[in-house]
Amino acid sequence: MDFKSPALDRLVAELQKLPGIGSKTAERLAHHIVRSPSEDSLGMADAIRDVKETVAYCRICYNFAEGELCSICADPARDGSKICIVEQVRDLYAIEKSGAHNGTYHVLLGAWAPLDGIEPEDLTLEPLLERVRAGGISEVIIATDTRYEGEGTALYLRESFSEFEGLRVTRIARGMPSGSQFEHVGKNVVSDAFEGRREMS
């Protein structure tokens, strides 16, 4: 007798595509979804559909947005003369939670990783340079991760900004644990790293 359910197998296979979800976890989640009330499971499905249909990248900074601009780029109270450069949107969220930065952001959507086939042209570097070329920017804060790829990206960015005379280029302080990612450290650590940022020469 065949006890397999093609629909359940498909759900398990889809859940396994999520980062950090192995086969056993995917099976547990799938069985939980089957046992849950229909309104809960279908609510989750609706939320996934909504986010795919309404959320895109901000046309200026590449943060998530539900229109042309994200809430940060659309906020006139933000200091538009400072751009904090991060690798991923989750890094931006971690910095925002710390309250350490009142300027704007630019999300690279990755880090320079030649061994993984990720080159500078695969990042949103050119739109970033265009923002700086447009004028009105006094400081760029490089807040890439402190692991190898993040440090390499920071050095590449510093070289890219060398054409802009008078632009202050800073790097978050070494208060961030080596190899750390913003989402895994506390608000105070992030705040201290910004407070102690240094000039990149």
C-alpha positions as CSV (number, residue, x, y, z in Angstrom):
1,M,0.0,0.0,0.0
2,D,1.3,3.5,-0.9
3,F,1.1,5.9,1.9
4,K,2.8,8.8,0.0
5,S,0.9,12.0,-0.7
6,P,2.1,13.8,-3.9
7,A,0.8,17.1,-2.6
8,L,2.6,16.7,0.7
9,D,5.8,15.6,-1.0
10,R,5.6,18.7,-3.2
11,L,5.3,21.0,-0.1
12,V,8.3,19.3,1.5
13,A,10.3,19.8,-1.6
14,E,9.4,23.5,-1.8
15,L,10.2,24.1,1.9
16,Q,13.6,22.5,1.4
17,K,14.4,25.3,-1.0
18,L,14.4,27.8,1.9
19,P,17.8,28.6,3.4
20,G,18.7,26.5,6.4
21,I,15.9,24.1,5.9
22,G,16.9,20.4,5.6
23,S,14.7,17.5,4.7
24,K,13.7,16.6,8.3
25,T,12.8,20.2,9.2
26,A,10.9,20.5,5.9
27,E,8.9,17.4,6.8
28,R,8.1,18.8,10.3
29,L,7.0,22.1,8.8
30,A,4.9,20.4,6.1
31,H,3.1,18.2,8.7
32,H,2.5,21.2,10.9
33,I,0.9,23.0,8.0
34,V,-1.4,20.1,7.3
35,R,-2.5,19.9,10.9
36,S,-3.0,23.7,11.3
37,P,-6.4,25.3,10.8
38,S,-7.1,26.1,7.2
39,E,-7.3,29.9,7.9
40,D,-3.7,29.8,9.3
41,S,-2.1,27.9,6.5
42,L,-4.0,29.8,3.8
43,G,-3.2,33.1,5.5
44,M,0.5,32.2,5.2
45,A,0.0,31.3,1.5
46,D,-1.8,34.7,0.9
47,A,1.1,36.6,2.7
48,I,3.7,34.9,0.5
49,R,1.6,35.8,-2.6
50,D,1.2,39.4,-1.5
51,V,4.9,39.9,-0.8
52,K,5.8,38.5,-4.2
53,E,3.2,40.7,-6.0
54,T,3.8,44.0,-4.1
55,V,7.4,44.1,-2.8
56,A,10.3,45.1,-5.1
57,Y,13.5,47.0,-4.8
58,C,13.6,50.8,-4.1
59,R,14.7,52.5,-7.3
60,I,17.3,54.6,-5.3
61,C,18.8,52.4,-2.6
62,Y,17.6,48.8,-3.4
63,N,15.9,48.4,0.0
64,F,12.6,46.5,-0.1
65,A,9.8,48.8,-1.1
66,E,6.1,48.6,-1.9
67,G,6.3,51.5,-4.4
68,E,9.1,53.2,-6.3
69,L,10.7,54.4,-3.1
70,C,11.3,52.7,0.3
71,S,10.1,54.4,3.5
72,I,13.7,55.6,4.2
73,C,14.3,57.2,0.8
74,A,10.9,58.8,1.0
75,D,11.5,60.3,4.5
76,P,12.5,64.0,4.2
77,A,13.8,63.9,7.8
78,R,16.7,61.6,6.9
79,D,20.1,63.1,6.3
80,G,20.5,62.7,2.6
81,S,24.2,63.7,2.7
82,K,25.2,60.4,4.3
83,I,24.9,57.0,2.6
84,C,25.5,53.8,4.6
85,I,26.5,51.0,2.3
86,V,25.4,47.4,3.3
87,E,25.5,44.1,1.6
88,Q,21.9,42.9,2.2
89,V,18.5,44.4,3.3
90,R,18.7,42.4,6.5
91,D,21.9,44.4,7.4
92,L,20.0,47.6,6.9
93,Y,17.2,46.4,9.2
94,A,19.8,45.6,11.9
95,I,21.3,49.0,11.7
96,E,17.9,50.7,11.8
97,K,17.0,48.8,15.0
98,S,20.2,50.1,16.6
99,G,19.3,53.8,15.8
100,A,22.9,54.4,14.9
101,H,22.4,56.0,11.5
102,N,20.0,58.8,10.5
103,G,21.1,59.0,6.9
104,T,20.2,57.0,3.8
105,Y,21.4,53.6,2.6
106,H,22.6,51.7,-0.4
107,V,22.1,47.9,-0.6
108,L,24.7,46.2,-2.7
109,L,22.7,42.9,-2.9
110,G,25.8,40.9,-2.2
111,A,29.5,41.1,-1.7
112,W,32.5,40.8,-4.1
113,A,33.3,37.1,-4.0
114,P,35.5,36.1,-7.0
115,L,35.8,32.5,-5.8
116,D,32.0,32.2,-6.0
117,G,31.8,34.0,-9.4
118,I,30.4,37.2,-7.9
119,E,32.1,40.2,-9.6
120,P,31.6,44.0,-8.9
121,E,29.4,44.3,-11.9
122,D,27.0,41.8,-10.3
123,L,26.4,44.2,-7.4
124,T,24.5,47.6,-7.4
125,L,27.8,49.5,-7.5
126,E,27.2,51.6,-10.6
127,P,23.8,53.0,-9.3
128,L,25.7,53.8,-6.1
129,L,28.4,55.7,-7.9
130,E,25.7,57.5,-9.9
131,R,24.1,58.7,-6.6
132,V,27.5,60.1,-5.5
133,R,28.2,61.7,-8.9
134,A,24.8,63.5,-8.7
135,G,26.2,65.5,-5.8
136,G,25.0,66.4,-2.3
137,I,26.8,63.5,-0.6
138,S,29.4,64.3,2.0
139,E,30.1,60.9,3.5
140,V,29.7,57.3,2.6
141,I,29.9,54.8,5.4
142,I,31.0,51.3,4.4
143,A,29.3,48.8,6.6
144,T,29.9,45.6,4.8
145,D,30.5,42.5,7.0
146,T,33.9,41.9,8.6
147,R,34.4,38.5,7.0
148,Y,36.8,38.1,4.0
149,E,34.3,39.0,1.3
150,G,33.1,42.0,3.2
151,E,36.6,43.4,3.7
152,G,37.4,42.8,0.1
153,T,34.3,44.6,-0.9
154,A,35.1,47.5,1.4
155,L,38.6,47.9,-0.2
156,Y,37.1,47.8,-3.7
157,L,34.5,50.5,-2.7
158,R,37.2,52.7,-1.3
159,E,39.1,52.5,-4.6
160,S,35.9,53.2,-6.5
161,F,35.3,56.4,-4.5
162,S,38.8,57.8,-5.1
163,E,37.5,59.8,-8.1
164,F,35.4,62.0,-5.7
165,E,37.4,64.8,-4.2
166,G,36.3,65.9,-0.8
167,L,34.1,62.8,-0.2
168,R,34.5,61.4,3.3
169,V,34.8,57.6,3.1
170,T,34.5,55.8,6.5
171,R,34.5,52.2,7.6
172,I,32.6,50.9,10.7
173,A,34.9,50.3,13.6
174,R,36.4,47.0,14.6
175,G,34.0,46.7,17.5
176,M,32.1,44.3,15.3
177,P,33.2,40.7,16.0
178,S,35.5,39.3,13.3
179,G,33.5,37.5,10.6
180,S,30.2,38.7,12.0
181,Q,27.0,39.7,10.3
182,F,24.8,42.6,11.5
183,E,21.8,40.4,12.1
184,H,23.7,38.3,14.6
185,V,25.0,41.1,16.9
186,G,23.3,43.3,19.4
187,K,22.1,46.9,19.0
188,N,24.8,48.3,21.2
189,V,27.6,46.6,19.3
190,V,26.2,48.0,16.0
191,S,25.9,51.4,17.6
192,D,29.4,51.4,18.9
193,A,30.8,50.2,15.5
194,F,29.2,53.3,13.9
195,E,30.2,55.7,16.6
196,G,33.9,54.6,16.2
197,R,33.9,54.5,12.4
198,R,37.2,55.5,10.9
199,E,38.5,57.2,7.7
200,M,39.6,54.8,5.0
201,S,42.8,56.0,3.4
